[in-house]
Amino acid sequence: MPETKPGREKIMEYLEENDISVTSLAVTYGIKKQDMSDFLTGRKTTPRGNRVILKIISDLRIK
């Protein structure tokens, strides 16, 4: 499974810089808050988690 740590870190930085909560992000993507938190921290590394990370990066245009 590809490593998503750099992407996860960039998402977390983006959330902090833009005062967006993990809960808000989870609601936006229709994902349970705990699952979103697990995806962003790397506690849960699944194909679905990877898709969510890539989708967030694409949607928010994070570079």
Protein Blocks (a to p, Z undefined) as FASTA:
>chain_A
ZZfklmmmmmmmmmmmnopafklmmmmnopafklmmmmmnopaccfklmmmmmmmmmmno
pZZ
